[in-house]
Amino acid sequence: MVQKNLTFIKILPLVILLSVLSNSQKVFAQQTKKKATHSKTTTKRITRRKTVAKKPSAPVFRFRTVIIDAGHGGKDPGAHGRYSKEKNVTLAIAKKLRTAITEQIPALNVVMTRTTDNFVELHRRDDIASENKGNLFISIHCNSNPEKATAENGVVLLVYGYHRKGEQMEAIRENASVFLEKDYQKKYKGYGPNSAVNAILLSAYQQKFRKQCIRFADLVNHEFKSVDGRHSHGVKEQGVLVLQQSAMPAVLVETGFINNSKDEAYLNSSEGQAEIVQSIIRAIKKYKKDIEQQKN
């Protein structure tokens, strides 16, 4: 009996040790499992937080489409020179501008309001621009004054705006095209010879683009003056209807006085037309870069 008790006493510490080790392993396993579960939960929370915190990136603005408007056309000849008509000169320049943009700025889409000698109503020109989601509207014209022949020469850049009636001569001449349209008073909200105020009221929509209009006009004017060395009458704000109704930045370029003999020869020459086109191209490149940097 004594021998058995001695044996039990010797074995007891070993049993206790094994029991302690077993319990320790169970506790360790439970703690490890809890840590793993906690870690997974924490990871899920962090992932959820990251998912919630992450905002979709704003779409990058791209200057994509230029609308080229060849002034007048068809039954509307525009101004007359000694041997040429404005509608033909503007179409020739507009086509060359389209070709130059396609070759030199291939990323841009180019849409023309007319490609032949046809009459396009002013409101339809703006519809074409809006339908094609234009980013810039460039209307090509030739200037003139009431004299049959004039010593006045050079370029003028027009943006839509309000000035006194006596300073609206270019606008009055360019807006004369509406009288060739049916129901022009309904289409242009009562515009007529006795309601000139309607032609020069700033629309809220166009006012939104005023700074951009002036920016592009200044760039073109700089190219004409500083690079080509042409005389310029500067950038003017006038109530030109084709600009007023456009839903985008819009500039009318008076490329020269068609009733000035030197300007007329320049406007009809391939060299003169090419020079005008390249001045506008350089301005478009600068404007595109500026506007994309501002919006992105």
C-alpha positions in Angstrom: 0.0 0.0 0.0 2.8 2.3 0.9 4.5 1.4 -2.3 1.4 2.4 -4.3 1.1 5.7 -2.6 4.7 6.5 -3.3 4.2 5.7 -6.9 1.1 7.9 -7.1 3.0 10.8 -5.4 5.7 10.5 -8.0 3.2 10.5 -10.9 1.0 13.3 -9.6 3.3 16.3 -10.5 3.6 14.9 -14.1 -0.2 14.6 -14.4 -0.6 18.2 -13.1 2.0 19.4 -15.5 0.3 17.7 -18.4 -3.0 19.2 -17.4 -1.6 22.7 -17.1 0.1 22.3 -20.5 -3.2 21.1 -22.0 -5.1 24.0 -20.6 -2.5 26.5 -21.7 -2.7 25.1 -25.3 -6.5 25.5 -25.2 -6.3 29.1 -23.9 -3.6 29.9 -26.5 -5.8 28.4 -29.3 -8.8 30.4 -28.1 -6.8 33.6 -27.9 -5.3 33.0 -31.3 -8.8 32.5 -32.8 -10.1 35.6 -31.1 -7.1 37.6 -32.5 -7.7 36.2 -36.0 -11.4 37.0 -35.8 -10.7 40.5 -34.5 -8.1 41.1 -37.2 -10.6 40.0 -39.9 -13.2 42.3 -38.4 -10.8 45.2 -38.3 -9.7 44.6 -41.8 -13.3 44.6 -43.0 -13.9 47.8 -41.1 -10.9 49.5 -42.7 -11.9 48.2 -46.1 -15.4 49.6 -45.6 -14.0 52.9 -44.4 -11.7 53.1 -47.4 -14.6 52.2 -49.7 -16.8 54.9 -48.2 -14.0 57.5 -48.2 -13.1 56.9 -51.8 -14.8 59.4 -54.1 -15.2 59.0 -57.8 -12.7 61.1 -59.8 -14.2 64.1 -61.6 -14.4 63.6 -65.4 -11.6 65.3 -67.3 -12.7 68.1 -69.5 -11.6 67.9 -73.1 -12.0 70.7 -75.6 -13.3 68.6 -78.5 -15.4 70.5 -81.0 -15.1 73.7 -83.0 -18.0 75.2 -85.0 -16.9 77.1 -88.1 -19.6 79.5 -89.4 -19.1 80.9 -92.9 -21.1 84.2 -92.8 -24.0 84.8 -95.2 -24.6 82.6 -98.2 -27.1 81.9 -101.0 -29.6 84.8 -101.4 -27.7 86.7 -98.7 -24.4 87.9 -100.4 -23.2 89.9 -97.4 -21.0 92.9 -98.2 -19.7 93.7 -101.7 -16.2 94.6 -102.8 -15.2 95.9 -106.2 -15.2 92.4 -107.7 -16.0 89.9 -104.8 -18.8 89.1 -102.4 -18.5 88.4 -98.7 -20.3 85.1 -98.8 -17.7 83.6 -101.2 -14.7 84.9 -99.3 -16.0 83.6 -95.9 -16.8 80.2 -97.3 -13.3 79.9 -98.8 -11.6 80.9 -95.5 -13.9 78.6 -93.5 -13.1 75.6 -95.6 -9.3 76.2 -95.4 -9.7 76.6 -91.6 -11.5 73.3 -91.4 -8.7 71.6 -93.3 -6.0 73.2 -91.2 -7.6 72.2 -87.9 -8.0 68.6 -89.2 -4.3 68.4 -90.1 -2.8 70.4 -87.3 -5.1 69.6 -84.3 -6.4 66.2 -85.3 -7.9 65.6 -81.8 -10.6 68.3 -82.5 -13.9 67.7 -84.3 -14.8 70.4 -86.8 -18.4 71.2 -87.8 -19.3 73.7 -90.4 -22.7 75.5 -90.5 -22.5 75.6 -94.3 -20.2 74.0 -96.9 -21.9 75.3 -100.1 -23.3 78.6 -101.3 -26.6 78.2 -99.5 -28.7 80.4 -97.2 -28.7 79.2 -93.6 -30.9 81.1 -91.1 -29.1 82.6 -88.1 -31.0 80.5 -85.6 -30.3 77.3 -87.6 -26.5 78.1 -87.4 -26.8 78.1 -83.6 -28.9 74.9 -83.6 -26.2 73.2 -85.6 -23.6 74.3 -83.0 -25.7 73.1 -80.1 -26.6 69.8 -81.7 -23.0 69.0 -82.2 -22.0 70.1 -78.6 -19.6 72.7 -79.7 -17.0 74.1 -77.4 -16.3 77.2 -79.5 -18.2 79.0 -82.2 -16.1 81.0 -84.8 -18.1 83.0 -87.3 -16.1 84.2 -90.3 -17.1 87.5 -91.9 -15.7 90.5 -94.0 -16.3 94.0 -92.8 -17.4 97.0 -94.9 -18.9 100.5 -94.4 -21.5 102.5 -96.3 -19.0 104.0 -98.7 -18.5 102.3 -102.1 -14.8 102.4 -101.5 -13.1 103.1 -98.2 -9.6 103.8 -96.9 -10.6 102.0 -93.7 -8.9 98.6 -93.3 -8.0 95.9 -90.9 -9.6 93.3 -88.6 -12.3 93.6 -85.9 -13.2 90.9 -83.4 -16.8 90.9 -82.1 -18.2 89.3 -79.0 -21.8 89.6 -77.9 -22.5 92.5 -75.6 -24.2 95.8 -75.0 -23.0 99.2 -76.1 -24.7 102.4 -77.2 -26.7 102.4 -80.4 -24.2 104.5 -82.2 -21.5 101.9 -81.5 -23.5 99.0 -83.0 -22.7 99.5 -86.7 -21.1 96.1 -87.3 -24.0 94.4 -85.4 -26.7 96.3 -87.4 -25.0 95.2 -90.7 -24.5 91.6 -89.7 -28.0 91.3 -88.3 -29.6 92.5 -91.5 -29.6 88.8 -92.6 -32.7 88.2 -90.4 -34.8 90.3 -92.7 -34.4 87.6 -95.4 -36.0 85.0 -93.1 -39.8 84.4 -92.7 -41.3 85.3 -89.4 -38.1 86.8 -88.2 -39.9 88.9 -85.5 -41.2 85.7 -83.9 -37.8 83.9 -84.2 -35.8 86.7 -82.8 -38.2 88.1 -80.2 -39.4 91.2 -82.0 -36.1 92.2 -83.5 -36.6 94.9 -86.1 -35.4 98.3 -87.3 -37.6 100.0 -84.7 -36.8 97.7 -81.8 -33.0 97.7 -81.8 -32.9 97.2 -78.0 -34.0 93.6 -78.5 -30.9 92.9 -80.5 -28.5 94.1 -77.8 -30.0 92.7 -74.6 -27.5 90.3 -73.0 -28.9 86.9 -72.5 -28.1 85.2 -69.2 -26.7 82.2 -71.0 -24.3 84.1 -73.2 -23.2 86.2 -70.2 -21.9 82.9 -68.7 -19.3 82.7 -71.5 -18.4 86.3 -71.7 -14.9 86.0 -70.2 -14.1 83.0 -72.5 -15.4 84.9 -75.6 -13.1 87.8 -74.8 -10.2 85.6 -74.0 -10.4 83.9 -77.4 -11.0 87.1 -79.2 -7.9 88.7 -77.6 -5.8 85.7 -78.7 -6.9 86.0 -82.3 -6.4 89.7 -82.2 -2.9 89.3 -80.9 -2.0 86.9 -83.7 -3.4 89.3 -86.3 -1.5 92.3 -84.9 1.7 90.9 -83.4 2.5 88.1 -85.8 0.9 89.2 -89.1 1.4 92.9 -88.6 -2.2 93.7 -89.6 -4.1 96.8 -88.5 -6.7 96.0 -85.9 -9.8 97.9 -84.5 -9.6 95.6 -81.5 -12.2 93.5 -79.7 -15.7 95.0 -79.5 -18.8 93.9 -77.7 -21.8 94.3 -80.0 -25.4 92.8 -80.2 -24.7 90.3 -83.0 -27.6 87.8 -83.1 -25.6 84.8 -84.3 -23.4 85.2 -81.2 -26.2 86.0 -78.8 -28.1 82.7 -79.5 -25.0 80.5 -79.3 -24.8 78.2 -76.2 -21.0 78.3 -76.0 -18.2 80.8 -76.3 -18.6 82.6 -79.6 -16.5 85.1 -81.6 -17.2 86.8 -84.9 -14.0 87.5 -86.9 -14.2 90.5 -89.3 -11.2 89.4 -91.5 -10.9 92.7 -93.3 -12.8 95.5 -95.2 -14.0 94.0 -98.5 -14.7 97.5 -99.9 -11.0 98.5 -99.3 -9.0 97.7 -102.4 -5.9 96.4 -100.5 -8.0 94.4 -98.0 -10.1 92.9 -100.8 -7.1 91.7 -102.7 -5.7 90.3 -99.5 -8.9 88.5 -98.6 -9.2 86.9 -102.0 -5.6 85.8 -102.3 -4.5 82.3 -101.3 -1.6 83.8 -99.3 -4.0 86.2 -97.4 -6.5 83.4 -96.6 -3.7 81.1 -95.5 -2.3 83.8 -93.1 -5.8 84.4 -91.6 -6.3 80.7 -91.1 -2.9 80.2 -89.4 -3.6 83.1 -87.0 -6.9 81.6 -86.0 -5.2 78.1 -85.6 -2.5 79.5 -83.3 -5.2 81.2 -81.2 -7.3 77.9 -81.0 -4.2 76.0 -79.8 -3.5 78.5 -77.0 -7.2 78.7 -76.0 -7.6 74.9 -75.9 -4.6 74.6 -73.6 -5.8 77.5 -71.4 -9.4 76.2 -71.0 -8.4 72.6 -70.3 -5.9 73.7 -67.6 -8.6 75.9 -66.0 -11.3 73.2 -66.0 -9.1 70.2 -64.9 
